[in-house]
Amino acid sequence: MACAAKRMSAAVNGKTRVVCIIGDPVRHSLSPIMQNAAFAASRLDYVYVPFTVSPDNLGQAVAGLKALGACGFNVTIPHKTAIIPFLDRLDESALAAGAVNTVQLLGTSLVGYNTDGDGLVDSLLADLDFSPGTGQILVVGAGGAARGAIAAFCRSGAKKILVCNRSLENAIAVMQDMNIRYPETVINVVGQNQLCREHLRPTALLLNTTSLGMNGERIEGINLSHLPADAKVYDMVYSCSGSPLLQEASASGLQAVNGLGMLVAQGERAFEIWTGQKAPEGVMRHALVS
């Protein structure tokens, strides 16, 4: 391990381009592993590092990264929506989602993108053979990750989406925003403590967009036994031991996966934004599972 650190240190020089991830927390992030593997495989002189940034310091951190000339960075919980006022402009993907997970320094401007949603759709098709137009989608959460997912689902032909959140007010805000942009998709909301059999019975996909499960927490109010037998469960949380939601889904005989596929797909899209070239195929996923 010490030798590996020494080699990485020696490779970094005055010409090395810096990319990072900001969030709170970021200690759990796997993005440095997969992005640095992709940079190495592509023989690009880039390095990717994690920075813990508290909500109170977000504006200063963004200004600092811009002043330092970082070519780009990822944004994770809890900054995906809060970062928007600190950026110069948004790509359509971020405008539609109302959230940002990838930022590029383009000239003197910071441009925000959202690669989460499209990465999720890619992963659902590859890992669960699920397309958004298949049936009702139940989205747990109403934060930046939920917004990105819902926008991508709507663009991909989703007919009906149910947003479930502890704060009904936040869920309603997401519904109203998405209804304006995507009137062809029916979007309804329900409080997490109000979720019942009638909401779950027609669900084809249950998606957790919250961080619940990252530290072994259970999502209260969701009884997976009320889902149909062919329903799919997708948990954005990526945990080697499996989140409680995935463990419950497996025990119920439901097909379920974690967020590894989405993590890889959104990372590959971010890599292309920063470097201008496609990520080497399979490298990021291999780096995470090897």
Residue frames relative to the residue before (quaternion, step in Angstrom):
aa qw qx qy qz dx dy dz
M 1.0000 0.0000 0.0000 0.0000 0.00 0.00 0.00
A 0.6520 0.5094 -0.3135 0.4659 3.58 0.96 -0.84
C 0.6385 0.5268 -0.3232 0.4586 3.58 1.04 -0.82
A 0.6411 0.5257 -0.3246 0.4552 3.57 0.98 -0.86
A 0.6490 0.5141 -0.3148 0.4640 3.58 0.98 -0.86
K 0.6413 0.5332 -0.3221 0.4479 3.56 1.03 -0.81
R 0.6549 0.5121 -0.3114 0.4602 3.58 0.96 -0.87
M 0.6484 0.5112 -0.3234 0.4622 3.59 0.97 -0.84
S 0.6373 0.5419 -0.3191 0.4453 3.57 1.00 -0.87
A 0.6754 0.5051 -0.2883 0.4535 3.54 0.95 -0.94
A 0.6564 0.5338 -0.3113 0.4327 3.59 1.10 -0.67
V 0.6398 0.5219 -0.3321 0.4561 3.59 1.16 -0.52
N 0.0557 0.8031 -0.5879 0.0795 3.57 -0.85 1.00
G 0.7663 -0.3953 0.2584 0.4356 3.55 -1.29 -0.13
K 0.6824 0.4711 -0.2842 0.4814 3.57 1.25 -0.32
T 0.4750 0.6979 -0.4296 0.3205 3.59 1.28 -0.22
R 0.3328 -0.7288 0.5667 0.1925 3.55 -0.93 0.98
V 0.2640 -0.7861 0.5447 0.1247 3.58 -0.91 0.93
V 0.0086 -0.7429 0.6690 -0.0190 3.52 -1.04 0.98
C 0.0286 -0.8257 0.5634 -0.0071 3.60 -1.02 0.64
I 0.3016 -0.6896 0.6069 0.2551 3.50 -1.38 -0.12
I 0.1194 -0.7859 0.6036 0.0618 3.58 -0.97 0.86
G 0.2837 0.7368 -0.5734 0.2189 3.55 -1.03 0.83
D 0.1922 -0.7662 0.5979 0.1362 3.56 -1.28 -0.10
P 0.4684 -0.3727 -0.7616 0.2484 1.54 -0.47 2.48
V 0.2332 -0.7462 0.5944 0.1885 3.57 -1.35 0.13
R 0.3953 0.7503 -0.4574 0.2676 3.56 1.31 -0.05
H 0.6914 0.4862 -0.2658 0.4635 3.57 1.12 -0.72
S 0.4913 0.7193 -0.4133 0.2653 3.61 1.22 -0.42
L 0.2670 -0.7628 0.5737 0.1331 3.54 -1.04 0.91
S 0.4182 0.7413 -0.4458 0.2771 3.57 1.27 -0.08
P 0.6313 0.5281 -0.3689 0.4318 3.67 0.89 -0.69
I 0.6331 0.5401 -0.3387 0.4391 3.59 0.98 -0.79
M 0.7542 0.4093 -0.2352 0.4565 3.57 0.69 -1.06
Q 0.6625 0.5010 -0.3272 0.4506 3.62 0.97 -0.73
N 0.6627 0.4911 -0.3173 0.4679 3.59 0.93 -0.80
A 0.6075 0.5370 -0.3494 0.4696 3.59 1.11 -0.63
A 0.6716 0.4930 -0.2933 0.4689 3.57 0.98 -0.86
F 0.6268 0.5223 -0.3396 0.4679 3.60 1.01 -0.74
A 0.6622 0.5084 -0.3021 0.4602 3.57 0.94 -0.91
A 0.6733 0.4981 -0.2994 0.4570 3.59 0.91 -0.93
S 0.7024 0.4373 -0.2528 0.5016 3.58 1.14 -0.64
R 0.3682 -0.7499 0.4635 0.2953 3.58 1.34 -0.08
L 0.3828 0.7017 -0.4988 0.3352 3.54 0.96 0.95
D 0.3990 -0.7208 0.5196 0.2265 3.57 -0.97 0.87
Y 0.3456 0.7004 -0.5276 0.3343 3.53 0.46 1.35
V 0.0731 -0.7623 0.6368 0.0899 3.56 -1.28 0.41
Y 0.2075 -0.7864 0.5776 0.0710 3.56 -1.00 0.93
V 0.0077 0.8234 -0.5639 0.0630 3.58 -0.69 1.12
P 0.4011 -0.7135 0.5176 0.2491 3.63 -1.15 0.55
F 0.0669 -0.7806 0.6205 0.0361 3.57 -1.08 0.76
T 0.3220 -0.7153 0.5877 0.1981 3.56 -0.89 0.97
V 0.0282 0.7927 -0.6055 0.0646 3.58 -0.71 1.10
S 0.3097 -0.7566 0.5476 0.1781 3.58 -0.62 1.12
P 0.6603 -0.5196 0.3554 0.4095 3.61 -1.14 0.46
D 0.6480 0.5373 -0.3234 0.4321 3.59 1.00 -0.75
N 0.7501 0.3916 -0.2023 0.4931 3.59 1.15 -0.57
L 0.3485 0.7861 -0.4686 0.2025 3.58 1.26 0.07
G 0.6765 0.5027 -0.3032 0.4447 3.60 0.79 -0.97
Q 0.6621 0.4997 -0.3027 0.4694 3.57 0.94 -0.86
A 0.6496 0.5240 -0.3202 0.4483 3.56 0.98 -0.83
V 0.6591 0.5022 -0.3113 0.4653 3.59 0.91 -0.88
A 0.6527 0.5035 -0.3121 0.4723 3.59 0.94 -0.87
G 0.6513 0.5251 -0.3114 0.4507 3.57 1.01 -0.80
L 0.6530 0.5058 -0.3145 0.4679 3.58 0.94 -0.86
K 0.6422 0.5119 -0.3173 0.4742 3.57 1.03 -0.77
A 0.6678 0.5035 -0.2977 0.4603 3.59 0.92 -0.90
L 0.6870 0.4833 -0.2727 0.4691 3.58 1.07 -0.75
G 0.4650 -0.7134 0.4210 0.3124 3.57 1.26 -0.22
A 0.2416 0.7566 -0.5643 0.2252 3.60 1.11 0.58
C 0.4346 -0.7394 0.4416 0.2635 3.61 -0.71 1.01
G 0.7960 -0.1620 0.0930 0.5757 3.57 1.22 -0.28
F 0.0578 -0.7957 0.6000 0.0593 3.53 -1.30 0.12
N 0.4196 -0.6556 0.5660 0.2715 3.50 -1.36 0.37
V 0.2289 -0.7504 0.6086 0.1188 3.54 -1.26 0.57
T 0.0102 -0.8049 0.5933 -0.0058 3.57 -0.82 0.94
I 0.7911 -0.3053 0.2257 0.4795 3.57 -1.35 -0.07
P 0.6748 -0.2417 -0.6951 -0.0549 1.66 -1.82 1.77
H 0.4761 0.7536 -0.3548 0.2820 3.58 1.26 0.40
K 0.4300 0.7632 -0.4378 0.2025 3.62 1.20 -0.20
T 0.7250 0.3476 -0.2269 0.5496 3.58 1.13 -0.55
A 0.6508 0.5561 -0.3132 0.4113 3.57 0.96 -0.86
I 0.6324 0.5713 -0.3404 0.3973 3.60 1.11 -0.56
I 0.5011 0.7150 -0.4100 0.2636 3.59 1.12 -0.59
P 0.6802 0.4897 -0.3296 0.4345 3.69 0.78 -0.81
F 0.6793 0.5013 -0.2938 0.4483 3.60 1.16 -0.43
L 0.6197 0.5360 -0.3368 0.4640 3.59 1.30 0.01
D 0.5339 -0.6518 0.4428 0.3068 3.57 -1.21 0.53
R 0.7874 -0.1403 0.0723 0.5959 3.58 1.08 -0.63
L 0.3469 -0.7373 0.5491 0.1861 3.54 -1.30 0.38
D 0.4482 -0.6314 0.5674 0.2802 3.52 -1.17 0.71
E 0.6722 -0.5084 0.3488 0.4099 3.60 -1.20 0.45
S 0.6136 0.5637 -0.3541 0.4246 3.59 1.03 -0.73
A 0.6931 0.4511 -0.2679 0.4943 3.58 1.02 -0.78
L 0.6089 0.5488 -0.3509 0.4527 3.57 1.06 -0.71
A 0.6774 0.4970 -0.2916 0.4573 3.57 0.92 -0.91
A 0.7205 0.4428 -0.2466 0.4734 3.56 0.97 -0.86
G 0.3027 -0.7439 0.5310 0.2702 3.56 1.09 -0.65
A 0.7089 0.3607 -0.2288 0.5613 3.57 1.23 0.49
V 0.2330 -0.7726 0.5828 0.0955 3.54 -1.21 0.63
N 0.0486 -0.7959 0.6012 0.0529 3.58 -1.01 0.77
T 0.7640 0.2407 -0.1418 0.5815 3.58 1.28 -0.24
V 0.0720 -0.7922 0.6059 0.0108 3.57 -0.93 0.93
Q 0.1338 -0.7765 0.6132 0.0570 3.54 -1.06 0.86
L 0.3038 -0.7031 0.6076 0.2104 3.56 -1.05 0.80
L 0.0082 -0.8083 0.5849 -0.0670 3.55 -0.33 1.30
G 0.7834 -0.0722 -0.0078 0.6172 3.56 -0.13 1.30
T 0.7480 -0.3089 0.2554 0.5290 3.55 -0.52 -1.19
S 0.6170 0.5610 -0.3321 0.4408 3.57 1.28 0.17
L 0.3053 -0.7111 0.6026 0.1948 3.54 -1.15 0.72
V 0.1019 -0.8111 0.5760 0.0007 3.56 -0.59 1.22
G 0.2450 -0.7994 0.5372 0.1113 3.57 -0.77 1.07
Y 0.0892 -0.7757 0.6245 0.0200 3.56 -1.07 0.88
N 0.1906 -0.7341 0.6241 0.1878 3.53 -1.33 0.13
T 0.0742 -0.8163 0.5729 0.0041 3.57 -0.38 1.25
D 0.4494 0.7189 -0.4344 0.3044 3.60 1.28 -0.14
G 0.6990 0.5126 -0.2889 0.4063 3.55 0.75 -1.08
D 0.7020 0.4451 -0.2734 0.4842 3.55 0.81 -0.99
G 0.6103 0.5422 -0.3466 0.4621 3.58 1.11 -0.64
L 0.6333 0.5303 -0.3192 0.4646 3.57 1.07 -0.77
V 0.6532 0.5085 -0.3129 0.4658 3.58 0.91 -0.92
D 0.6255 0.5298 -0.3299 0.4681 3.60 1.01 -0.81
S 0.6900 0.4918 -0.2759 0.4537 3.56 0.90 -0.98
L 0.6278 0.5436 -0.3403 0.4410 3.59 0.97 -0.79
L 0.6727 0.4875 -0.2954 0.4718 3.56 0.97 -0.85
A 0.7139 0.4631 -0.2587 0.4572 3.57 0.90 -0.95
D 0.7881 0.3732 -0.1697 0.4592 3.58 0.88 -0.94
L 0.8042 0.2223 -0.1135 0.5394 3.60 1.12 -0.61
D 0.3562 -0.7430 0.4838 0.2950 3.58 1.32 -0.03
F 0.4648 0.6709 -0.4330 0.3827 3.56 1.00 0.92
S 0.1310 -0.7621 0.6309 0.0628 3.54 -1.01 0.94
P 0.6037 -0.6243 0.3567 0.3443 3.61 -0.92 0.87
G 0.6729 0.5098 -0.3112 0.4364 3.61 1.09 -0.54
T 0.4431 0.7426 -0.4192 0.2765 3.59 1.31 -0.07
G 0.7699 -0.2452 0.2055 0.5521 3.59 0.92 -0.85
Q 0.7642 -0.3559 0.2519 0.4753 3.58 -1.28 -0.15
I 0.1809 -0.7598 0.6180 0.0900 3.52 -1.05 0.87
L 0.1774 -0.7658 0.6117 0.0885 3.56 -0.87 1.00
V 0.1164 -0.8039 0.5830 0.0165 3.55 -0.54 1.23
V 0.1989 -0.7691 0.5994 0.0987 3.57 -0.74 1.09
G 0.7235 0.3572 -0.2974 0.5104 3.57 -0.62 1.16
A 0.1213 -0.7968 0.5892 0.0565 3.56 -1.22 0.49
G 0.4321 0.6992 -0.4549 0.3427 3.57 1.17 0.61
G 0.8094 -0.2769 0.2024 0.4767 3.55 -1.27 -0.40
A 0.6527 0.5141 -0.3219 0.4540 3.58 0.96 -0.83
A 0.6384 0.5249 -0.3186 0.4641 3.57 1.03 -0.79
R 0.6414 0.5295 -0.3216 0.4526 3.56 0.95 -0.88
G 0.6639 0.5076 -0.3053 0.4565 3.58 0.91 -0.91
A 0.6596 0.5120 -0.2991 0.4620 3.55 0.98 -0.88
I 0.6819 0.4980 -0.2939 0.4480 3.57 0.84 -0.99
A 0.6400 0.5201 -0.3280 0.4609 3.60 0.96 -0.82
A 0.6677 0.4921 -0.2984 0.4723 3.59 0.95 -0.86
F 0.6222 0.5325 -0.3386 0.4633 3.59 1.03 -0.76
C 0.6588 0.5098 -0.3089 0.4590 3.57 0.91 -0.92
R 0.6611 0.4961 -0.3046 0.4733 3.60 0.95 -0.85
S 0.7238 0.4385 -0.2357 0.4779 3.58 1.15 -0.62
G 0.6918 -0.5486 0.2638 0.3884 3.57 1.21 0.43
A 0.3163 0.7533 -0.5218 0.2456 3.61 1.16 0.36
K 0.3252 -0.7640 0.5311 0.1691 3.58 -0.96 0.93
K 0.8154 0.0091 0.0285 0.5781 3.60 0.99 -0.80
I 0.0273 -0.7867 0.6159 -0.0326 3.55 -0.91 1.04
L 0.1474 -0.7648 0.6232 0.0713 3.55 -0.99 0.92
V 0.1876 -0.7884 0.5802 0.0809 3.57 -0.71 1.11
C 0.0809 -0.8007 0.5936 -0.0056 3.57 -0.70 1.15
N 0.1488 0.8014 -0.5595 0.1501 3.57 -0.67 1.07
R 0.5870 -0.5735 0.4288 0.3778 3.57 -1.15 0.57
S 0.7310 0.3123 -0.1977 0.5736 3.57 1.04 -0.80
L 0.3311 -0.7603 0.5282 0.1825 3.56 -0.42 1.22
E 0.5974 0.5849 -0.3538 0.4193 3.57 1.08 -0.71
N 0.6739 0.4861 -0.2966 0.4708 3.59 0.94 -0.87
A 0.6376 0.5282 -0.3220 0.4591 3.56 1.03 -0.79
I 0.6422 0.5207 -0.3165 0.4650 3.58 1.00 -0.83
A 0.6264 0.5390 -0.3359 0.4519 3.59 1.01 -0.79
V 0.6444 0.5033 -0.3159 0.4813 3.59 1.00 -0.83
M 0.6468 0.5319 -0.3158 0.4461 3.58 0.90 -0.94
Q 0.6801 0.4966 -0.2960 0.4508 3.57 0.84 -0.94
D 0.6456 0.5182 -0.3200 0.4606 3.59 0.96 -0.84
M 0.7109 0.4616 -0.2616 0.4617 3.56 0.86 -0.96
N 0.6120 0.5570 -0.3520 0.4373 3.60 1.06 -0.65
I 0.6285 0.5303 -0.3297 0.4638 3.56 1.08 -0.69
R 0.7396 0.4184 -0.2255 0.4766 3.57 0.88 -0.96
Y 0.8104 0.1598 -0.0558 0.5610 3.60 1.01 -0.79
P 0.0543 -0.8572 0.5118 0.0192 3.61 0.51 1.14
E 0.6050 0.5837 -0.3599 0.4045 3.60 1.19 -0.38
T 0.6743 0.4412 -0.2908 0.5159 3.61 1.27 -0.24
V 0.3449 -0.7224 0.5618 0.2086 3.58 -0.91 0.96
I 0.0025 -0.7997 0.5985 -0.0469 3.58 -0.66 1.15
N 0.0166 -0.7921 0.6095 -0.0289 3.56 -0.77 1.10
V 0.2844 -0.7626 0.5567 0.1663 3.57 -1.25 0.31
V 0.0147 -0.7708 0.6366 0.0199 3.53 -1.28 0.44
G 0.4748 -0.6522 0.5065 0.3044 3.57 -1.04 0.75
Q 0.6004 -0.6043 0.3828 0.3575 3.56 -1.03 0.76
N 0.6969 0.4530 -0.2739 0.4839 3.58 1.05 -0.69
Q 0.6569 0.4914 -0.3059 0.4832 3.59 1.33 -0.02
L 0.4499 0.7060 -0.4429 0.3208 3.58 1.28 -0.10
C 0.0262 0.8187 -0.5699 0.0653 3.58 -0.79 1.02
R 0.7761 -0.3593 0.2516 0.4530 3.54 -1.38 0.00
E 0.6491 0.5451 -0.3244 0.4199 3.59 0.96 -0.84
H 0.6576 0.4931 -0.3099 0.4779 3.60 1.12 -0.61
L 0.7256 0.4671 -0.2389 0.4453 3.56 1.01 -0.87
R 0.5761 0.6470 -0.3721 0.3332 3.58 1.04 -0.76
P 0.7680 0.3516 -0.2300 0.4833 3.68 0.84 -0.78
T 0.4670 0.7190 -0.4181 0.3002 3.60 1.27 0.06
A 0.2516 -0.7695 0.5739 0.1236 3.56 -0.86 1.04
L 0.7924 0.0800 -0.0301 0.6040 3.57 1.16 -0.64
L 0.1277 -0.7446 0.6503 0.0792 3.55 -0.99 0.92
L 0.0623 -0.8150 0.5756 -0.0223 3.55 -0.68 1.17
N 0.1874 -0.7591 0.6134 0.1112 3.57 -0.85 0.99
T 0.1042 -0.8116 0.5739 0.0323 3.58 -0.62 1.15
T 0.5606 0.6128 -0.3859 0.4017 3.60 1.27 -0.04
S 0.5675 -0.5849 0.4512 0.3637 3.57 -1.32 0.07
L 0.4155 0.7147 -0.4706 0.3085 3.59 1.27 0.00
G 0.7009 0.3935 -0.3260 0.4977 3.54 -0.76 1.08
M 0.5249 0.6497 -0.4012 0.3760 3.55 1.23 -0.43
N 0.7809 0.2229 -0.1135 0.5724 3.56 1.10 -0.75
G 0.7022 -0.4973 0.2564 0.4403 3.55 1.15 0.67
E 0.4275 0.7040 -0.4720 0.3143 3.59 1.24 0.26
R 0.3468 -0.7079 0.5750 0.2189 3.54 -1.16 0.62
I 0.4132 -0.6783 0.5434 0.2719 3.59 -1.08 0.71
E 0.3012 -0.7900 0.5100 0.1583 3.57 -0.39 1.21
G 0.7845 0.3885 -0.2596 0.4077 3.55 -1.21 0.55
I 0.6795 0.4564 -0.2938 0.4936 3.60 1.26 -0.05
N 0.1059 -0.7892 0.6047 0.0168 3.54 -0.61 1.20
L 0.3052 -0.8071 0.4783 0.1632 3.57 -0.18 1.29
S 0.5580 0.6154 -0.3973 0.3899 3.59 1.16 -0.39
H 0.6297 0.5362 -0.3319 0.4538 3.59 1.24 -0.33
L 0.5373 0.6047 -0.4134 0.4180 3.60 1.26 -0.10
P 0.5412 -0.5899 0.4642 0.3790 3.62 -1.14 0.46
A 0.6558 -0.5610 0.3411 0.3727 3.59 -1.16 0.59
D 0.7322 0.4122 -0.2401 0.4862 3.60 1.10 -0.60
A 0.3857 0.7243 -0.4850 0.3025 3.60 1.24 0.26
K 0.2956 -0.7340 0.5860 0.1748 3.55 -1.22 0.61
V 0.1809 -0.7698 0.6041 0.0993 3.57 -1.15 0.67
Y 0.0305 -0.7897 0.6125 -0.0194 3.56 -0.85 1.03
D 0.1006 -0.7909 0.6032 0.0237 3.56 -0.76 1.09
M 0.3920 -0.7352 0.5023 0.2314 3.59 -0.58 1.11
V 0.5603 0.5868 -0.3899 0.4356 3.59 1.19 -0.46
Y 0.1455 -0.7779 0.6055 0.0834 3.55 -0.90 0.94
S 0.1204 0.7858 -0.5899 0.1418 3.55 -0.50 1.25
C 0.5068 -0.6704 0.4513 0.3002 3.57 -0.83 0.99
S 0.7149 0.4429 -0.2526 0.4785 3.59 1.01 -0.78
G 0.5022 -0.6468 0.4271 0.3835 3.59 1.27 -0.28
S 0.4180 -0.7116 0.5067 0.2492 3.57 -0.82 0.99
P 0.6566 -0.4976 0.3761 0.4241 3.60 -1.21 0.35
L 0.6171 0.5514 -0.3504 0.4387 3.61 1.03 -0.74
L 0.6918 0.4645 -0.2832 0.4749 3.59 0.88 -0.90
Q 0.6204 0.5356 -0.3410 0.4604 3.57 1.06 -0.70
E 0.6590 0.4949 -0.3000 0.4804 3.58 1.00 -0.83
A 0.6366 0.5278 -0.3278 0.4568 3.58 1.01 -0.80
S 0.6517 0.5140 -0.3081 0.4649 3.55 0.95 -0.88
A 0.6612 0.5064 -0.3015 0.4642 3.57 0.98 -0.87
S 0.6881 0.4623 -0.2700 0.4898 3.58 1.20 -0.56
G 0.5199 -0.6687 0.3930 0.3580 3.57 1.30 0.02
L 0.4781 0.6711 -0.4325 0.3660 3.58 1.23 0.41
Q 0.4716 -0.6457 0.5157 0.3078 3.55 -1.10 0.68
A 0.1118 0.8163 -0.5485 0.1425 3.58 -0.63 1.09
V 0.0401 -0.7847 0.6183 0.0201 3.57 -1.16 0.65
N 0.4662 -0.6505 0.5208 0.2970 3.53 -1.31 0.36
G 0.7045 -0.5221 0.3190 0.3596 3.55 -1.33 0.00
L 0.3026 0.7801 -0.5076 0.2055 3.60 1.19 0.29
G 0.6799 0.5024 -0.3021 0.4404 3.58 0.83 -0.97
M 0.6512 0.5006 -0.3074 0.4805 3.56 1.03 -0.79
L 0.6204 0.5535 -0.3330 0.4449 3.56 0.99 -0.87
V 0.6786 0.4825 -0.2806 0.4774 3.56 0.93 -0.93
A 0.6963 0.4939 -0.2888 0.4333 3.60 0.79 -1.01
Q 0.6735 0.4683 -0.3109 0.4800 3.60 0.93 -0.81
G 0.6294 0.5422 -0.3272 0.4503 3.57 1.11 -0.69
E 0.6355 0.5226 -0.3259 0.4656 3.57 1.04 -0.74
R 0.6457 0.5083 -0.3167 0.4737 3.57 1.05 -0.76
A 0.6419 0.5143 -0.3190 0.4709 3.60 1.02 -0.81
F 0.6007 0.5691 -0.3394 0.4474 3.59 1.02 -0.86
E 0.6829 0.4877 -0.2879 0.4614 3.57 0.91 -0.93
I 0.6184 0.5414 -0.3441 0.4540 3.60 1.04 -0.74
W 0.7204 0.4581 -0.2558 0.4535 3.59 0.87 -0.95
T 0.8007 0.3435 -0.1468 0.4683 3.58 0.87 -0.95
G 0.4169 -0.7127 0.4696 0.3126 3.58 1.16 -0.50
Q 0.7327 0.3436 -0.2417 0.5354 3.59 1.23 0.21
K 0.6265 -0.5588 0.3956 0.3726 3.55 -1.23 0.54
A 0.4961 -0.6234 0.5097 0.3248 3.56 -1.12 0.66
P 0.5458 -0.6123 0.4461 0.3580 3.61 -1.01 0.69
E 0.5055 -0.7071 0.4101 0.2763 3.55 -0.70 1.12
G 0.8565 0.1742 -0.1482 0.4627 3.54 -0.94 1.00
V 0.5180 0.6752 -0.4109 0.3271 3.60 1.21 -0.32
M 0.6785 0.4956 -0.3086 0.4458 3.60 0.82 -0.92
R 0.6655 0.4938 -0.3091 0.4666 3.59 0.88 -0.90
H 0.6480 0.5221 -0.3203 0.4527 3.59 0.93 -0.85
A 0.6380 0.5416 -0.3263 0.4395 3.57 1.01 -0.85
L 0.7065 0.4725 -0.2631 0.4565 3.60 1.05 -0.72
V 0.7631 0.3772 -0.2042 0.4834 3.59 1.03 -0.69
S 0.5927 0.5886 -0.3761 0.4010 3.62 1.19 -0.26
